[in-house]
Structure formats: C-alpha cells, structure tokens
C-alpha cells in the first residue's frame, strides 16, 4: 500500500483517475474524483453490496436507491 500526504487542492493521479483534496471538515477529508464515465467509483464500505444495472447502483431489488 502506498501512503501519500496531500494538502488542500493537491491531487494524485491513478491511471486516468484524478483524486483531489477539496476541503477538510474536522476529522473528515472531502475528496473530488475525476474519472472517465466507464470507471465505477464505489465507496469501500459499499463494495460488493450493490450491483450496477443500466448505469445505476441498486441493492438487488427492483427499486433504485441511487449512488
């Protein structure tokens, strides 16, 4: 695992994906992610829980719960 320290408005590029530090809110960091449309971006705690159907993440039921 690579660990990087980034300051406000600094970024890191991973292939075609750019992750930028937008602001700090107490103990949270707000990140902006720029990626091509075909790249799925899913929060780690949701990985494997939801599935993508027609470009929208669902919980496997008929109702769409959004991203």
C-alpha positions as CSV (number, residue, x, y, z in Angstrom):
1,X,0.0,0.0,0.0
2,X,1.3,3.4,-0.9
3,X,0.7,6.2,1.6
4,X,0.7,9.8,0.4
5,X,0.3,13.1,2.3
6,X,-1.7,15.7,0.3
7,X,-2.5,19.3,1.2
8,X,-5.6,21.2,0.2
9,X,-6.1,21.4,-3.6
10,X,-3.3,18.8,-4.2
11,X,-4.1,15.7,-6.2
12,X,-2.9,12.3,-7.1
13,X,-3.4,10.6,-10.5
14,X,-4.0,6.8,-10.7
15,X,-4.1,6.0,-14.4
16,X,-7.0,8.1,-15.9
17,X,-8.4,8.9,-12.4
18,X,-7.5,12.0,-10.5
19,X,-8.3,12.3,-6.8
20,X,-8.1,15.9,-5.3
21,X,-8.3,17.1,-1.7
22,X,-11.1,19.7,-1.8
23,X,-11.5,20.5,1.9
24,X,-11.1,19.4,5.5
25,X,-14.1,19.2,7.8
26,X,-13.0,18.3,11.3
27,X,-11.7,14.8,11.1
28,X,-13.1,14.2,7.6
29,X,-11.4,14.9,4.2
30,X,-13.6,15.8,1.3
31,X,-12.2,14.4,-2.0
32,X,-13.1,15.1,-5.6
33,X,-12.7,12.3,-8.1
34,X,-12.4,12.9,-11.8
35,X,-12.7,9.7,-13.9
36,X,-13.9,8.6,-17.3
37,X,-17.6,7.6,-17.4
38,X,-16.8,3.9,-17.8
39,X,-15.0,3.8,-14.4
40,X,-17.2,2.7,-11.5
41,X,-16.5,4.7,-8.3
42,X,-17.9,2.9,-5.2
43,X,-17.2,3.7,-1.5
44,X,-15.2,0.9,0.1
45,X,-17.9,0.1,2.6
46,X,-20.4,-0.4,-0.2
47,X,-18.1,-2.5,-2.4
48,X,-19.8,-5.9,-3.2
49,X,-23.1,-4.8,-1.5
50,X,-24.6,-3.0,-4.5
51,X,-24.7,-4.0,-8.2
52,X,-24.8,-1.8,-11.2
53,X,-27.8,-2.1,-13.5
54,X,-28.1,0.2,-16.6
55,X,-25.6,2.6,-15.1
56,X,-27.4,2.9,-11.7
57,X,-26.4,1.2,-8.5
58,X,-29.2,-0.9,-6.9
59,X,-29.4,-3.1,-3.8
60,X,-30.5,-6.0,-6.0
61,X,-34.2,-5.3,-5.6
62,X,-36.4,-3.6,-8.2
63,X,-36.3,-0.2,-6.5
64,X,-33.3,2.0,-7.4
65,X,-31.7,3.6,-4.3
66,X,-29.2,5.8,-6.2
67,X,-25.4,6.1,-5.9
